[in-house]
Amino acid sequence: MPVWNKAPLLFRTELIPVDRLSGEQPEHAGDVKRLGKTLVVIEFTSDDAKFEVAAKAEHRDLVTGPFTSPATVAREG
């Protein structure tokens, strides 16, 4: 469940229940500031609303949490 501090004064914190991860895209460094050059933007769905979280690519697993699992490779035996 992501935590969000509402602007403008950031005094009120809200928890946002997430239904699912609805998308992911690599982002260019010019679109988001102060996260470095390799970014990922994860889109989540909460009821009918969608919101995006930008993070460093190496922190992807921290952002997605339980909504992803490692890819598995089928092996023929």
LOMARKE-71505 format. One record per residue: residue in one letter; x, y, z of N, C-alpha, C in turn. Coordinates in nm, 2 decimals. Example, Ala and Ser with C-alpha at 12.3 -4.5 7.8 and 13.67 -1.06 7.14 Angstrom:
# LOMARKE-71505
("a",(1.32,-0.57,0.78),(1.23,-0.45,0.78),(1.32,-0.33,0.78))
("s",(1.28,-0.22,0.71),(1.37,-0.11,0.71),(1.29,0.00,0.79))
***
This chain:
# LOMARKE-71505
("m",(0.08,-0.12,0.00),(0.00,0.00,0.00),(0.09,0.12,0.00))
("p",(0.09,0.20,-0.11),(0.17,0.32,-0.11),(0.12,0.43,-0.01))
("v",(0.22,0.51,0.03),(0.19,0.62,0.12),(0.21,0.75,0.04))
("w",(0.11,0.84,0.05),(0.12,0.96,-0.03),(0.10,1.08,0.07))
("n",(0.19,1.18,0.06),(0.17,1.30,0.13),(0.11,1.41,0.04))
("k",(0.00,1.46,0.08),(-0.08,1.55,-0.01),(-0.01,1.69,0.00))
("a",(0.00,1.75,-0.12),(0.05,1.89,-0.13),(-0.07,1.98,-0.08))
("p",(-0.04,2.11,-0.05),(0.08,2.18,-0.07),(0.18,2.17,0.05))
("l",(0.13,2.15,0.17),(0.21,2.15,0.29),(0.26,2.01,0.33))
("l",(0.21,1.91,0.27),(0.25,1.77,0.30),(0.23,1.73,0.45))
("f",(0.13,1.79,0.51),(0.10,1.76,0.65),(0.01,1.64,0.67))
("r",(-0.06,1.60,0.56),(-0.16,1.49,0.57),(-0.11,1.38,0.49))
("t",(-0.09,1.26,0.55),(-0.05,1.14,0.48),(-0.17,1.05,0.46))
("e",(-0.17,0.99,0.35),(-0.28,0.90,0.32),(-0.22,0.77,0.26))
("l",(-0.29,0.66,0.30),(-0.25,0.53,0.24),(-0.34,0.50,0.12))
("i",(-0.29,0.45,0.01),(-0.36,0.43,-0.11),(-0.37,0.28,-0.13))
("p",(-0.49,0.22,-0.12),(-0.50,0.07,-0.15),(-0.48,0.05,-0.30))
("v",(-0.40,-0.05,-0.33),(-0.37,-0.08,-0.47),(-0.43,-0.21,-0.51))
("d",(-0.50,-0.21,-0.63),(-0.56,-0.33,-0.68),(-0.47,-0.41,-0.76))
("r",(-0.39,-0.34,-0.85),(-0.30,-0.41,-0.94),(-0.20,-0.32,-1.00))
("l",(-0.09,-0.38,-1.05),(0.00,-0.31,-1.13),(-0.05,-0.31,-1.27))
("s",(-0.07,-0.19,-1.33),(-0.13,-0.18,-1.46),(-0.04,-0.15,-1.58))
("g",(0.08,-0.11,-1.55),(0.18,-0.09,-1.66),(0.31,-0.05,-1.61))
("e",(0.41,-0.05,-1.70),(0.55,-0.01,-1.67),(0.61,0.04,-1.79))
("q",(0.69,0.14,-1.78),(0.76,0.19,-1.89),(0.89,0.25,-1.85))
("p",(1.00,0.24,-1.93),(1.12,0.31,-1.90),(1.10,0.46,-1.92))
("e",(1.16,0.54,-1.84),(1.14,0.69,-1.85),(1.28,0.75,-1.88))
("h",(1.27,0.86,-1.95),(1.39,0.94,-1.98),(1.43,1.03,-1.87))
("a",(1.55,1.05,-1.84),(1.60,1.13,-1.73),(1.55,1.28,-1.73))
("g",(1.52,1.33,-1.85),(1.47,1.46,-1.86),(1.33,1.49,-1.81))
("d",(1.25,1.38,-1.80),(1.11,1.39,-1.76),(1.09,1.39,-1.60))
("v",(1.19,1.33,-1.53),(1.18,1.32,-1.39),(1.31,1.37,-1.33))
("k",(1.31,1.45,-1.23),(1.43,1.51,-1.18),(1.48,1.43,-1.05))
("r",(1.61,1.44,-1.03),(1.68,1.39,-0.91),(1.67,1.24,-0.88))
("l",(1.65,1.16,-0.99),(1.65,1.01,-0.97),(1.76,0.95,-1.05))
("g",(1.84,1.02,-1.12),(1.94,0.97,-1.20),(1.90,0.95,-1.34))
("k",(1.98,0.87,-1.42),(1.96,0.85,-1.56),(1.88,0.73,-1.60))
("t",(1.88,0.63,-1.52),(1.80,0.51,-1.56),(1.68,0.50,-1.46))
("l",(1.56,0.53,-1.52),(1.44,0.53,-1.44),(1.34,0.43,-1.50))
("v",(1.24,0.40,-1.41),(1.13,0.32,-1.45),(1.01,0.39,-1.39))
("v",(0.90,0.39,-1.47),(0.77,0.44,-1.42),(0.67,0.33,-1.41))
("i",(0.62,0.30,-1.29),(0.53,0.20,-1.26),(0.39,0.26,-1.25))
("e",(0.29,0.21,-1.32),(0.15,0.26,-1.30),(0.07,0.15,-1.23))
("f",(0.00,0.20,-1.12),(-0.08,0.12,-1.04),(-0.23,0.16,-1.06))
("t",(-0.32,0.07,-1.02),(-0.46,0.10,-1.03),(-0.52,0.09,-0.89))
("s",(-0.60,0.19,-0.85),(-0.67,0.19,-0.72),(-0.82,0.22,-0.75))
("d",(-0.91,0.12,-0.74),(-1.05,0.14,-0.79),(-1.05,0.18,-0.93))
("d",(-1.10,0.30,-0.96),(-1.11,0.35,-1.10),(-0.99,0.45,-1.13))
("a",(-0.91,0.48,-1.03),(-0.80,0.57,-1.05),(-0.67,0.50,-1.08))
("k",(-0.59,0.57,-1.16),(-0.45,0.52,-1.18),(-0.35,0.63,-1.14))
("f",(-0.24,0.58,-1.09),(-0.13,0.67,-1.05),(0.00,0.61,-1.09))
("e",(0.10,0.69,-1.11),(0.23,0.65,-1.15),(0.34,0.68,-1.04))
("v",(0.43,0.59,-1.03),(0.54,0.61,-0.93),(0.67,0.59,-1.01))
("a",(0.76,0.70,-1.01),(0.89,0.69,-1.08),(0.99,0.65,-0.98))
("a",(1.09,0.57,-1.02),(1.20,0.53,-0.93),(1.32,0.49,-1.02))
("k",(1.43,0.48,-0.95),(1.55,0.44,-1.02),(1.53,0.29,-1.06))
("a",(1.58,0.26,-1.18),(1.56,0.12,-1.23),(1.60,0.01,-1.13))
("e",(1.71,0.04,-1.06),(1.75,-0.07,-0.97),(1.66,-0.08,-0.84))
("h",(1.57,0.01,-0.83),(1.47,0.00,-0.71),(1.33,-0.05,-0.76))
("r",(1.33,-0.10,-0.88),(1.20,-0.15,-0.93),(1.13,-0.24,-0.84))
("d",(1.20,-0.34,-0.78),(1.14,-0.44,-0.70),(1.08,-0.38,-0.57))
("l",(1.15,-0.28,-0.52),(1.10,-0.21,-0.40),(0.96,-0.14,-0.43))
("v",(0.95,-0.09,-0.55),(0.82,-0.02,-0.58),(0.71,-0.11,-0.61))
("t",(0.74,-0.22,-0.68),(0.63,-0.31,-0.72),(0.59,-0.41,-0.61))
("g",(0.68,-0.44,-0.52),(0.64,-0.52,-0.41),(0.58,-0.65,-0.45))
("p",(0.46,-0.69,-0.39),(0.41,-0.82,-0.42),(0.33,-0.83,-0.55))
("f",(0.33,-0.72,-0.63),(0.26,-0.73,-0.76),(0.34,-0.79,-0.87))
("t",(0.46,-0.83,-0.85),(0.53,-0.90,-0.96),(0.60,-1.02,-0.90))
("s",(0.63,-1.11,-0.98),(0.71,-1.23,-0.94),(0.82,-1.25,-1.04))
("p",(0.93,-1.31,-1.00),(1.04,-1.34,-1.10),(0.99,-1.41,-1.22))
("a",(1.05,-1.38,-1.33),(1.01,-1.45,-1.45),(1.07,-1.60,-1.44))
("t",(0.99,-1.69,-1.49),(1.03,-1.83,-1.49),(1.06,-1.87,-1.64))
("v",(1.15,-1.96,-1.65),(1.19,-2.01,-1.78),(1.15,-2.16,-1.79))
("a",(1.07,-2.19,-1.88),(1.03,-2.34,-1.90),(1.15,-2.41,-1.96))
("r",(1.19,-2.52,-1.90),(1.30,-2.60,-1.95),(1.24,-2.74,-2.00))
("e",(1.29,-2.77,-2.12),(1.25,-2.91,-2.17),(1.34,-3.01,-2.11))
("g",(1.29,-3.12,-2.07),(1.38,-3.21,-2.00),(1.40,-3.34,-2.06))
***
